[in-house]
């Protein structure tokens, strides 16, 4: 398993490792406050915290249920939640394990990527072949309830934990979709989700249709394999499908961009705000497909790394984007492990910009050619977005 420390991910405002250790020490020694040498303030007054802790110990009907480790986890989770950033979150050991399983490409659940958009839990993308896709969930669907519980006051990660479960068990989501007059319940049976990273096929005798499903740990190797196949095939043009791609690792996105762009071109800019210098991420690949005419497909489920790659191809090569406006997940997260070596924080530290300096966060990318897919298209197994991309690429040289 790849160590996530320091890796930029798309799915840090204060240092909390020492605070977590001090919480434990405070419980043991009963201190009312402490000094944090890494904080801007000289002291952190935790007397209110200890007052609440002591009152729970004294008055709660079942004090033996108060587990000190869970108290610490809860305090850290509450601290991150108070920042009101949907992508900054604390992961206890169980949640950390589940998060790593997501990035490894195999886990038990319903096969759906979710995120907060304008304060509402939203389907970013149903994953290919999963129960969510088979049941008809679509990118942009609003999840109003999970097992009858409102999602209005829970975090993204809490929602994920409620949706995920053992293979073979059911979960009911109450969903609202644009154009519906009322919500609809979807009861899905959880399964082991194995997400393919990429696949391809030859279209119209000379077009390589490449579909990248997510930027996970195995994509770089898998993409190299299919690229060698494409280079030996009759394909002279490429339609790159980034629809329903929820993202993944920046480093992988950067490597994939190197197949399509000459070395040294900007893939994305990392903007830390507050007058700080921006960080450039450039290509360093073999640019094997840099001369191939291309069209990129995207939709509401194209997020983070998918948006980064689409923006890089659009800004550097003026490649047309076809489909729908992307999700708008343009903030930068880094993973910082805490002192127990297991739990970690996922911390928003910056925003992603396209090479021309356009912010993706909360805005998304607009398609050059807008094409929507209706429910009737899906039921009839029609794909007008792909049809349009294939039509456009016919005239590209």
C-alpha positions as CSV (number, residue, x, y, z in Angstrom):
1,X,0.0,0.0,0.0
2,X,1.4,3.4,-1.0
3,X,2.1,5.7,1.9
4,X,-0.3,8.7,1.5
5,X,1.8,11.1,3.6
6,X,2.5,14.2,1.6
7,X,0.7,13.0,-1.5
8,X,-1.6,15.5,-3.2
9,X,-5.1,14.1,-3.5
10,X,-8.4,15.5,-4.7
11,X,-11.1,13.7,-3.0
12,X,-4.1,21.9,6.9
13,X,-4.8,24.8,8.8
14,X,-3.3,23.8,12.1
15,X,-0.9,21.1,13.4
16,X,-2.9,18.6,15.4
17,X,-0.5,15.7,16.1
18,X,0.8,17.3,19.2
19,X,-2.7,18.4,20.3
20,X,-3.9,14.8,20.0
21,X,-1.0,13.6,22.1
22,X,-1.7,16.3,24.6
23,X,-5.3,15.3,24.8
24,X,-4.3,11.9,25.9
25,X,-1.8,13.2,28.4
26,X,-4.5,15.6,29.7
27,X,-6.9,12.8,30.3
28,X,-4.2,10.8,32.2
29,X,-2.9,13.7,34.3
30,X,-6.2,15.7,34.6
31,X,-4.7,19.0,33.4
32,X,-7.1,21.8,32.8
33,X,-5.1,23.5,30.1
34,X,-1.9,23.3,28.1
35,X,0.6,25.3,26.0
36,X,1.0,24.4,22.3
37,X,4.4,25.4,21.1
38,X,3.4,25.2,17.4
39,X,0.3,27.4,17.7
40,X,0.2,31.2,17.1
41,X,-1.5,31.8,20.4
42,X,0.6,31.4,23.5
43,X,-1.9,29.1,25.2
44,X,-5.0,27.1,24.3
45,X,-7.6,27.2,27.1
46,X,-9.1,23.8,27.2
47,X,-10.8,24.3,30.5
48,X,-14.2,24.1,28.9
49,X,-13.3,20.8,27.3
50,X,-12.2,19.3,30.6
51,X,-15.2,20.8,32.4
52,X,-17.5,18.9,29.9
53,X,-15.4,15.7,30.1
54,X,-15.6,15.7,33.9
55,X,-19.3,16.4,34.0
56,X,-19.9,13.5,31.6
57,X,-17.8,11.2,33.8
58,X,-19.7,12.3,36.9
59,X,-23.3,12.5,35.5
60,X,-23.6,10.2,32.5
61,X,-25.7,7.1,33.3
62,X,-23.1,4.8,32.0
63,X,-19.6,6.3,32.6
64,X,-17.9,3.1,31.5
65,X,-19.1,3.8,28.0
66,X,-16.9,6.8,27.9
67,X,-13.7,5.6,26.1
68,X,-10.8,8.0,26.2
69,X,-9.6,7.2,22.7
70,X,-13.0,7.8,21.2
71,X,-13.2,11.1,23.2
72,X,-9.9,12.2,21.5
73,X,-11.1,11.0,18.1
74,X,-14.4,12.9,18.6
75,X,-12.6,16.1,19.6
76,X,-10.3,16.0,16.6
77,X,-13.3,15.3,14.3
78,X,-15.2,18.2,15.8
79,X,-12.2,20.5,15.4
80,X,-11.9,19.8,11.7
81,X,-15.7,20.0,11.2
82,X,-15.7,23.5,12.8
83,X,-13.6,24.7,9.8
84,X,-16.7,24.2,7.6
85,X,-14.6,22.9,4.7
86,X,-16.2,19.7,3.2
87,X,-12.9,18.3,2.2
88,X,-10.9,18.8,5.4
89,X,-11.7,15.8,7.7
90,X,-10.3,13.5,10.4
91,X,-10.1,9.7,9.7
92,X,-9.9,7.4,12.6
93,X,-8.1,4.0,12.0
94,X,-11.2,2.3,10.6
95,X,-12.0,5.2,8.3
96,X,-8.4,5.5,7.3
97,X,-8.4,1.8,6.2
98,X,-11.6,2.3,4.2
99,X,-10.1,5.5,2.5
100,X,-7.0,3.6,1.4
101,X,-9.2,0.8,0.0
102,X,-11.0,3.4,-2.1
103,X,-7.7,4.5,-3.7
104,X,-6.5,0.9,-4.2
105,X,-9.5,0.2,-6.4
106,X,-11.4,-2.4,-4.4
107,X,-13.9,-2.1,-1.5
108,X,-17.3,-3.1,-0.4
109,X,-20.1,-0.7,-1.0
110,X,-22.6,0.5,-3.7
111,X,-20.0,2.0,-6.1
112,X,-20.7,5.7,-5.9
113,X,-18.5,8.7,-5.3
114,X,-20.2,11.4,-3.3
115,X,-19.3,14.9,-2.3
116,X,-20.7,18.1,-0.8
117,X,-21.8,20.7,-3.3
118,X,-23.4,23.9,-2.0
119,X,-24.0,22.2,1.3
120,X,-25.8,19.2,-0.2
121,X,-24.6,15.6,-0.4
122,X,-24.3,15.0,-4.2
123,X,-23.5,12.0,-6.4
124,X,-20.2,12.9,-8.1
125,X,-20.1,9.7,-10.1
126,X,-21.5,6.2,-10.1
127,X,-18.6,3.8,-10.6
128,X,-18.7,1.6,-13.6
129,X,-20.4,-1.8,-13.1
130,X,-21.4,-1.0,-9.5
131,X,-24.8,-1.4,-7.9
132,X,-25.4,2.4,-8.0
133,X,-24.8,2.6,-11.8
134,X,-27.0,-0.5,-12.4
135,X,-29.8,1.0,-10.2
136,X,-29.8,4.2,-12.3
137,X,-28.1,6.7,-10.0
138,X,-26.6,9.6,-12.0
139,X,-24.0,12.2,-11.5
140,X,-25.6,15.3,-9.9
141,X,-28.3,13.4,-8.0
142,X,-28.9,14.8,-4.5
143,X,-28.9,12.3,-1.7
144,X,-31.5,13.6,0.8
145,X,-31.5,10.7,3.2
146,X,-29.5,7.6,4.0
147,X,-31.6,4.9,5.7
148,X,-34.2,7.5,6.5
149,X,-31.6,9.9,8.2
150,X,-31.3,13.4,6.7
151,X,-28.0,14.2,5.2
152,X,-28.4,18.0,5.9
153,X,-26.2,18.0,8.9
154,X,-23.6,15.2,8.3
155,X,-20.2,15.4,6.7
156,X,-19.1,13.8,3.5
157,X,-17.1,11.2,5.3
158,X,-19.9,10.4,7.7
159,X,-22.1,9.8,4.7
160,X,-19.6,7.5,3.1
161,X,-19.4,5.5,6.3
162,X,-23.2,5.1,6.4
163,X,-23.4,4.1,2.7
164,X,-20.6,1.6,2.9
165,X,-21.1,-1.8,4.4
166,X,-20.7,-5.6,4.1
167,X,-21.3,-7.2,0.7
168,X,-24.8,-8.5,0.4
169,X,-26.4,-6.0,2.8
170,X,-28.9,-3.4,1.6
171,X,-28.9,0.3,2.0
172,X,-31.7,2.8,1.0
173,X,-30.9,6.2,-0.4
174,X,-33.6,8.9,-0.8
175,X,-32.6,10.8,-3.9
176,X,-33.8,13.9,-5.7
177,X,-32.9,14.7,-9.3
178,X,-33.3,17.9,-11.3
179,X,-36.6,17.7,-13.2
180,X,-38.3,15.4,-10.7
181,X,-41.3,16.6,-8.7
182,X,-40.5,14.5,-5.7
183,X,-37.8,12.3,-4.2
184,X,-37.3,8.6,-5.0
185,X,-36.0,5.8,-2.8
186,X,-33.3,3.5,-4.2
187,X,-32.6,0.4,-2.3
188,X,-29.2,-1.1,-3.3
189,X,-27.4,-4.2,-2.3
190,X,-23.8,-3.7,-1.4
191,X,-21.2,-5.6,-3.3
192,X,-17.4,-5.8,-3.7
193,X,-16.5,-2.9,-6.0
194,X,-13.5,-3.4,-8.2
195,X,-13.1,-0.3,-10.3
196,X,-11.2,-0.7,-13.6
197,X,-8.8,2.2,-14.1
198,X,-9.0,2.5,-17.9
199,X,-10.2,0.6,-20.9
200,X,-10.2,1.4,-24.7
201,X,-11.7,0.2,-28.0
202,X,-11.3,1.1,-31.6
203,X,-14.1,3.2,-33.1
204,X,-14.8,4.0,-36.7
205,X,-11.6,2.2,-37.8
206,X,-9.1,4.9,-36.7
207,X,-10.3,6.4,-33.4
208,X,-9.1,5.2,-30.1
209,X,-11.9,5.6,-27.6
210,X,-10.1,5.7,-24.1
211,X,-12.2,5.8,-21.0
212,X,-10.3,6.6,-17.8
213,X,-12.5,5.7,-14.8
214,X,-10.4,7.1,-11.9
215,X,-6.8,8.2,-11.2
216,X,-5.9,5.5,-8.8
217,X,-2.7,3.8,-7.9
218,X,-2.8,1.3,-10.8
219,X,-3.7,3.7,-13.6
220,X,-0.2,4.7,-14.7
221,X,0.8,1.0,-15.3
222,X,-2.5,0.2,-16.9
223,X,-2.4,3.2,-19.1
224,X,1.0,2.3,-20.4
225,X,-0.3,-1.1,-21.4
226,X,-3.2,0.2,-23.4
227,X,-1.0,2.9,-24.9
228,X,1.3,0.3,-26.4
229,X,-1.8,-1.4,-27.8
230,X,-3.1,1.8,-29.3
231,X,0.3,2.8,-30.8
232,X,0.3,-0.6,-32.6
233,X,-3.3,-0.2,-33.8
234,X,-4.7,1.7,-36.8
235,X,-5.8,4.5,-34.4
236,X,-4.8,8.0,-35.5
237,X,-7.2,10.0,-33.4
238,X,-8.4,9.9,-29.8
239,X,-11.6,10.5,-27.9
240,X,-10.7,10.6,-24.2
241,X,-13.7,9.9,-21.9
242,X,-13.4,11.5,-18.4
243,X,-17.1,11.2,-17.6
244,X,-18.0,9.9,-14.2
245,X,-14.4,10.1,-13.2
246,X,-14.2,11.3,-9.5
247,X,-10.4,11.9,-9.5
248,X,-7.5,10.5,-7.5
249,X,-3.8,11.2,-7.3
250,X,-2.3,14.4,-8.8
251,X,0.9,12.5,-9.5
252,X,-1.0,10.0,-11.6
253,X,-2.9,12.7,-13.4
254,X,0.4,14.5,-14.2
255,X,1.9,11.3,-15.6
256,X,-1.1,10.6,-17.8
257,X,-0.9,14.2,-19.1
258,X,2.7,13.4,-20.2
259,X,1.3,11.1,-22.9
260,X,-0.7,13.9,-24.5
261,X,1.4,17.0,-24.0
262,X,5.1,17.8,-24.8
263,X,7.5,17.8,-21.8
264,X,7.6,21.0,-19.8
265,X,4.0,22.1,-20.4
266,X,1.9,23.1,-17.3
267,X,-0.6,20.5,-16.2
268,X,-2.0,22.6,-13.3
269,X,-1.2,25.5,-10.9
270,X,-1.4,25.0,-7.2
271,X,-2.6,28.3,-5.6
272,X,-2.0,28.6,-1.9
273,X,-3.7,32.1,-1.7
274,X,-2.6,35.0,0.5
275,X,0.0,36.2,-1.9
276,X,2.0,33.0,-1.7
277,X,3.9,31.8,-4.8
278,X,2.0,29.3,-7.0
279,X,3.4,25.8,-7.6
280,X,3.6,24.6,-11.2
281,X,3.2,21.0,-12.1
282,X,4.6,20.2,-15.5
283,X,4.7,17.2,-17.9
284,X,7.7,15.0,-18.1
285,X,6.4,12.1,-20.2
286,X,7.1,10.7,-23.7
287,X,4.3,12.7,-25.4
288,X,3.4,9.7,-27.6
289,X,-0.1,11.1,-28.3
290,X,0.8,14.8,-28.5
291,X,0.2,14.9,-32.3
292,X,-3.0,12.9,-32.2
293,X,-6.2,14.9,-32.9
294,X,-8.4,14.7,-29.7
295,X,-11.8,15.4,-28.2
296,X,-12.4,15.1,-24.5
297,X,-15.8,14.0,-23.0
298,X,-16.8,15.2,-19.5
299,X,-20.0,15.5,-17.4
300,X,-21.2,16.4,-13.9
301,X,-19.3,13.4,-12.6
302,X,-15.9,14.6,-13.9
303,X,-14.1,15.9,-10.8
304,X,-10.7,16.9,-9.5
305,X,-8.0,15.0,-11.4
306,X,-10.4,14.5,-14.3
307,X,-11.0,18.3,-14.4
308,X,-7.2,18.9,-14.1
309,X,-6.5,16.8,-17.1
310,X,-9.3,18.2,-19.2
311,X,-8.3,21.8,-18.3
312,X,-4.6,21.0,-19.2
313,X,-5.5,19.6,-22.6
314,X,-7.9,22.5,-23.3
315,X,-5.5,25.2,-22.3
316,X,-2.4,23.8,-23.9
317,X,-3.7,22.2,-27.1
318,X,-7.1,23.9,-27.4
319,X,-8.8,20.5,-27.4
320,X,-12.6,20.7,-27.4
321,X,-14.5,19.6,-24.3
322,X,-17.8,17.9,-25.1
323,X,-20.7,17.1,-22.7
324,X,-21.7,18.9,-19.6
325,X,-20.2,21.2,-17.0
326,X,-17.9,19.4,-14.7
327,X,-18.3,18.9,-10.9
328,X,-16.0,21.7,-9.7
329,X,-13.8,19.8,-7.2
330,X,-10.7,22.1,-7.4
331,X,-9.3,22.1,-3.9
332,X,-6.1,20.5,-2.9
333,X,-5.9,18.0,-0.1
334,X,-2.8,16.5,1.6
335,X,-2.8,13.6,4.0
336,X,-1.0,14.1,7.3
337,X,-0.7,11.1,9.6
338,X,-1.1,11.7,13.4
339,X,1.2,10.4,16.1
340,X,-0.5,7.0,16.4
341,X,0.7,6.2,12.8
342,X,-2.7,5.1,11.7
343,X,-5.3,7.9,11.9
344,X,-4.8,10.9,9.7
345,X,-6.1,14.3,8.6
346,X,-7.1,15.1,5.1
347,X,-6.4,18.8,4.9
348,X,-7.3,21.4,2.3
349,X,-4.2,23.5,1.6
350,X,-4.8,25.1,-1.8
351,X,-6.9,25.4,-4.9
352,X,-6.2,24.0,-8.4
353,X,-6.1,26.3,-11.4
354,X,-5.9,25.4,-15.1
355,X,-2.6,26.3,-16.9
356,X,-4.2,29.7,-17.9
357,X,-5.1,30.4,-14.2
358,X,-8.8,29.6,-14.3
359,X,-10.1,28.3,-10.9
360,X,-11.9,25.0,-11.0
361,X,-13.1,24.9,-7.3
362,X,-16.9,25.2,-6.9
363,X,-17.1,26.4,-10.5
364,X,-16.1,23.5,-12.8
365,X,-15.2,23.6,-16.5
366,X,-17.7,24.6,-19.1
367,X,-17.9,22.4,-22.2
368,X,-17.1,23.9,-25.6
369,X,-19.9,21.8,-27.0
370,X,-22.8,21.2,-24.6
371,X,-24.6,17.8,-25.0
372,X,-26.9,16.3,-22.4
373,X,-28.0,12.8,-21.9
374,X,-31.6,12.2,-20.9
375,X,-33.1,9.4,-18.8
376,X,-34.7,8.1,-22.0
377,X,-31.3,8.1,-23.7
378,X,-30.0,5.9,-20.9
379,X,-32.9,3.6,-21.0
380,X,-32.5,3.2,-24.8
381,X,-28.7,2.7,-24.3
382,X,-28.0,5.8,-26.4
383,X,-24.9,8.0,-25.9
384,X,-25.4,11.3,-27.7
385,X,-22.3,12.8,-26.0
386,X,-20.0,10.1,-27.5
387,X,-21.8,10.3,-30.8
388,X,-21.1,14.1,-30.9
389,X,-17.4,13.5,-30.0
390,X,-17.0,11.0,-32.8
391,X,-18.8,13.4,-35.2
392,X,-16.4,16.2,-34.3
393,X,-13.3,14.2,-34.5
394,X,-14.0,13.1,-38.1
395,X,-13.0,16.5,-39.4
396,X,-9.9,16.9,-37.2
397,X,-6.5,16.4,-38.8
